[in-house]
Amino acid sequence: MSADRCRAAIASLDRALDDRPDKIYHDLADVVRCLVQLRTALTAIRPEGEPGDRLERCNAVLSMVIGGEYPLAGLRRDRLHKARDELASLLDEQ
């Protein structure tokens, strides 16, 4: 179920945003895995030819997380917070 994947991604983002420097990349890898699974689920339920706003938003969140995880310098916590907020709004819409 996509709601479960969304909740799992939010929980992983919450862990990543806690001050746990030794675990941050493990937590972010969990976020990426959850988002890829969510994207796959959203793709599967999207009717053929429909643009899929939720799918586009999931892809945007995935980009934010990857951009926050692999910046040119330092971890981009602001992007991770924004990604977490966007996932929460996606979950609220289900």
trRosetta pair geometry for C-beta under 8 A, 3 or more apart (Angstrom, degrees):
i j d omega theta_ij theta_ji phi_ij phi_ji
1 4 4.7 86 72 3 93 106
1 5 7.3 -170 94 -6 50 85
1 41 7.6 86 173 -161 13 152
2 5 5.5 -55 -150 38 41 112
2 6 6.1 45 151 -23 70 105
2 38 5.7 88 -149 -143 83 79
2 41 4.5 -178 -82 113 89 136
2 42 6.0 84 -115 -64 141 78
2 45 7.5 -92 -33 16 132 142
2 94 7.1 -170 91 -109 103 138
3 6 5.6 -54 -147 37 32 114
3 7 6.3 34 153 -19 65 105
3 91 6.3 97 -142 -138 77 83
3 94 5.0 179 -86 119 106 168
4 7 5.7 -53 -148 37 31 111
4 8 6.3 32 153 -20 64 106
5 8 5.6 -53 -147 36 32 113
5 9 6.4 34 153 -20 64 104
5 34 5.4 162 -172 -171 77 81
5 35 7.9 141 158 -86 107 23
5 37 4.9 -148 -131 102 133 106
5 38 4.0 177 122 -76 131 85
5 41 6.2 168 8 12 152 145
6 9 5.8 -53 -149 34 31 111
6 10 6.5 31 152 -18 64 105
6 34 7.8 144 -88 159 17 113
6 38 5.9 96 -66 -115 67 137
6 87 5.7 173 -164 -174 87 95
6 90 5.8 -141 -136 101 138 112
6 91 4.6 172 131 -81 136 96
6 94 7.4 179 31 -27 156 142
7 10 5.7 -54 -149 36 32 112
7 11 6.3 33 153 -19 66 105
7 91 6.5 101 -67 -119 69 140
8 11 5.7 -52 -146 36 31 112
8 12 6.4 31 154 -17 64 106
8 30 7.7 -115 157 162 95 101
8 34 4.5 -162 102 -122 103 133
9 12 5.8 -55 -148 38 31 110
9 13 6.3 32 152 -19 65 106
9 31 5.4 80 -152 -146 76 68
9 34 3.7 -172 -73 111 82 134
9 35 5.4 91 -115 -60 139 75
9 38 6.4 -41 -29 -24 140 140
9 61 7.9 71 152 137 146 137
9 87 5.6 -135 101 -144 117 152
10 13 5.6 -55 -148 37 31 112
10 14 6.3 37 152 -23 65 103
10 84 6.1 100 -135 -149 73 80
10 87 5.1 -170 -75 114 90 130
10 88 6.1 96 -115 -72 134 77
10 91 6.9 -32 -36 -30 143 148
11 14 5.6 -49 -149 32 32 115
11 15 6.6 32 151 -17 63 102
12 15 5.6 -51 -150 36 35 111
12 16 6.3 36 150 -21 66 106
12 27 5.4 164 -175 -173 79 75
12 28 7.6 142 152 -92 108 21
12 30 4.0 -153 -131 105 139 112
12 31 4.3 -168 108 -68 125 72
12 34 6.0 174 13 0 141 141
13 16 5.4 -53 -145 37 34 113
13 17 6.2 29 156 -17 67 108
13 27 7.7 134 -94 155 20 107
13 31 5.3 83 -65 -106 76 129
13 65 7.6 -99 -97 -108 108 115
13 80 6.2 175 -156 -179 98 92
13 83 6.4 -152 -123 99 144 103
13 84 4.3 -179 132 -90 144 102
13 87 7.0 151 5 32 152 149
14 17 5.9 -60 -146 39 28 107
14 18 6.9 40 150 -30 61 95
14 84 6.9 115 -62 -135 64 136
15 18 5.7 -43 -157 17 36 114
15 20 6.9 -32 171 32 75 143
15 23 7.2 -69 155 121 106 126
15 27 4.5 -152 102 -129 104 130
15 30 7.7 14 60 61 133 141
16 20 7.8 -104 -129 54 27 105
16 23 8.0 -132 -105 113 54 85
16 24 5.6 83 -150 -146 77 67
16 27 3.7 -180 -75 117 81 128
16 28 5.2 93 -118 -62 142 73
16 31 6.4 -36 -21 -32 146 132
16 80 6.2 -121 110 -164 122 142
17 77 6.7 106 -128 -151 83 97
17 80 5.9 177 -80 125 97 125
17 81 6.7 97 -116 -79 138 74
17 84 6.9 -30 -33 -42 144 155
20 23 4.3 -21 137 44 119 108
20 24 6.2 162 89 -57 75 70
20 27 7.2 97 77 -25 124 140
21 24 5.8 -24 -140 -16 34 118
23 26 5.0 -63 -165 47 67 116
23 27 5.6 69 137 -27 90 103
24 27 5.7 -59 -149 37 29 111
24 28 6.2 24 157 -16 66 109
24 75 6.7 -53 165 -104 151 155
25 28 5.5 -50 -140 40 35 111
25 29 6.3 44 154 -25 64 101
25 69 7.1 104 -122 -157 73 107
26 29 5.7 -50 -150 31 30 113
26 30 6.8 34 149 -19 61 101
27 30 5.6 -53 -157 32 35 114
27 31 6.7 38 146 -22 65 101
28 31 5.2 -43 -149 30 41 116
28 32 6.5 42 152 -19 66 100
28 65 6.6 166 -157 178 92 101
28 68 7.7 -150 -128 96 130 98
28 69 4.6 141 171 -104 150 124
28 80 7.9 -79 -103 -111 105 124
29 32 5.7 -50 -149 35 34 112
29 33 6.5 37 151 -20 65 104
30 33 5.7 -53 -148 36 33 112
30 34 6.3 32 154 -18 66 106
31 34 5.8 -59 -151 38 30 110
31 35 6.2 26 154 -17 66 110
31 65 5.4 -151 124 -153 128 146
31 83 7.9 68 177 128 139 138
32 35 5.8 -57 -145 39 30 110
32 36 6.3 31 156 -20 65 105
32 62 7.0 86 -132 -144 69 87
32 65 6.2 -174 -77 118 76 134
32 66 6.9 79 -104 -74 117 85
32 69 7.7 -40 -52 -13 121 162
33 36 5.9 -55 -148 35 29 110
33 37 6.5 27 154 -15 63 107
34 37 5.7 -58 -151 39 31 110
34 38 6.2 33 151 -20 66 107
35 38 5.4 -50 -143 37 34 114
35 39 6.2 38 154 -21 65 103
35 58 6.4 164 -163 -176 86 90
35 61 6.3 -150 -129 103 130 105
35 62 4.6 160 146 -90 140 93
35 65 6.6 -178 -17 25 159 152
36 39 5.6 -50 -146 36 31 113
36 40 6.4 35 152 -20 62 104
36 62 7.3 96 -66 -119 62 134
37 40 5.6 -52 -148 35 32 113
37 41 6.4 32 153 -17 65 105
38 41 5.7 -55 -149 37 32 110
38 42 6.2 29 154 -17 66 107
38 58 5.5 -153 116 -143 112 135
39 42 5.8 -55 -143 39 30 109
39 43 6.2 34 155 -22 64 106
39 55 6.7 89 -142 -147 71 78
39 58 5.0 175 -86 128 79 132
39 59 6.5 88 -116 -71 124 71
39 62 6.7 -5 -51 -44 135 145
40 43 5.7 -54 -148 34 29 113
40 44 6.4 30 153 -22 63 107
41 44 5.7 -55 -149 33 31 113
41 45 6.6 9 160 -4 65 109
42 45 6.3 -66 -145 45 30 96
42 46 6.2 43 155 -40 65 107
42 52 6.5 118 157 -171 106 126
42 54 5.6 -144 -139 109 133 105
42 55 4.4 172 133 -88 127 83
42 58 5.7 168 13 5 158 155
43 46 5.8 -49 -145 18 28 118
43 52 7.7 34 -100 -149 49 169
43 55 6.2 99 -72 -124 63 131
46 50 5.5 -148 -179 70 88 108
46 52 4.4 -20 -125 -86 136 128
46 55 5.9 -13 -67 -38 144 141
47 50 4.4 70 67 -8 89 127
51 56 7.0 -7 154 -32 92 128
52 55 3.5 12 140 22 125 121
52 56 6.2 141 102 -19 77 83
53 56 5.7 -56 -149 37 32 111
53 57 6.3 30 154 -18 66 107
54 57 5.6 -54 -146 38 32 111
54 58 6.3 37 152 -23 65 104
54 90 6.2 110 -142 -145 91 106
54 93 7.5 -158 -95 92 111 135
55 58 5.6 -50 -148 33 31 113
55 59 6.5 32 152 -18 63 104
56 59 5.7 -53 -151 36 32 112
56 60 6.5 35 150 -21 64 104
57 60 5.4 -50 -148 34 35 114
57 61 6.4 37 152 -19 66 102
57 86 6.4 -159 -180 172 103 114
57 90 5.9 172 115 -86 135 118
58 61 5.7 -52 -149 35 32 111
58 62 6.4 36 150 -21 64 104
58 90 7.1 93 -72 -125 78 161
59 62 5.5 -51 -148 34 33 115
59 63 6.5 36 151 -19 64 103
60 63 5.6 -53 -152 35 33 113
60 64 6.5 35 149 -21 65 103
60 86 7.1 -102 98 167 108 161
61 64 5.5 -51 -149 34 35 114
61 65 6.4 34 153 -19 67 103
61 83 4.8 112 -156 -148 81 87
61 86 5.1 -161 -88 94 107 128
61 87 5.7 101 -143 -62 155 88
61 90 7.7 -70 -34 -19 149 143
62 65 5.8 -53 -148 35 31 110
62 66 6.4 25 156 -14 65 107
63 66 5.9 -57 -144 41 30 106
63 67 6.0 28 157 -16 66 111
64 67 5.7 -60 -145 43 27 110
64 68 6.1 26 155 -19 64 110
64 79 4.8 -168 -175 -179 86 97
64 80 7.5 164 141 -82 98 33
64 82 5.9 -118 -165 90 147 105
64 83 4.1 -180 100 -74 127 106
64 86 7.4 114 24 26 157 143
65 68 5.7 -57 -146 38 28 110
65 69 6.1 24 155 -19 65 110
65 79 7.4 180 -83 135 26 105
65 80 6.7 71 -117 -109 65 71
65 83 5.0 114 -62 -144 81 168
66 69 5.7 -57 -142 38 30 110
66 70 6.1 -20 173 25 67 107
67 70 7.0 -74 -126 59 21 73
67 71 6.6 55 170 -80 61 77
67 76 6.4 -32 127 50 78 151
67 79 5.6 -119 93 -168 99 164
68 71 6.8 -10 -144 -41 24 104
68 75 6.7 37 168 -176 76 71
68 76 4.0 -119 -128 73 66 97
68 77 7.1 109 -161 -75 117 16
68 78 7.7 -159 -114 64 111 52
68 79 3.5 -159 -75 85 108 118
68 80 4.5 157 163 -51 161 81
68 83 6.8 -111 -3 -8 144 134
69 75 7.3 -6 -122 -133 33 85
69 76 8.0 -69 -21 37 25 91
71 74 6.1 -28 77 73 130 56
71 75 6.9 151 20 -123 118 19
71 76 4.8 118 -51 -32 138 108
75 80 7.7 -3 164 -18 100 133
76 79 4.2 32 123 14 116 115
76 80 6.7 146 100 -16 68 86
77 80 5.3 -56 -149 38 40 114
77 81 6.2 44 152 -22 71 101
78 81 5.8 -50 -149 34 31 111
78 82 6.4 31 152 -17 63 106
79 82 5.6 -54 -147 38 33 112
79 83 6.2 36 153 -22 66 105
80 83 5.6 -49 -145 35 32 113
80 84 6.4 36 153 -21 63 104
81 84 5.7 -54 -150 35 31 113
81 85 6.5 30 153 -18 65 105
82 85 5.7 -54 -149 36 32 111
82 86 6.4 31 154 -18 65 106
83 86 5.8 -55 -147 37 31 110
83 87 6.4 32 154 -19 64 105
84 87 5.8 -54 -149 36 30 111
84 88 6.5 32 152 -20 63 105
85 88 5.6 -53 -149 34 32 113
85 89 6.6 30 153 -17 64 103
86 89 5.8 -53 -150 36 34 109
86 90 6.5 39 149 -21 64 102
87 90 5.4 -50 -150 34 35 115
87 91 6.4 37 151 -20 66 103
88 91 5.6 -52 -149 35 33 113
88 92 6.5 37 151 -22 64 104
89 92 5.5 -48 -146 33 36 116
89 93 6.7 37 154 -21 63 104
90 93 5.9 -61 -157 32 31 111
90 94 7.3 41 148 -35 62 96
91 94 5.9 -44 -161 8 39 115
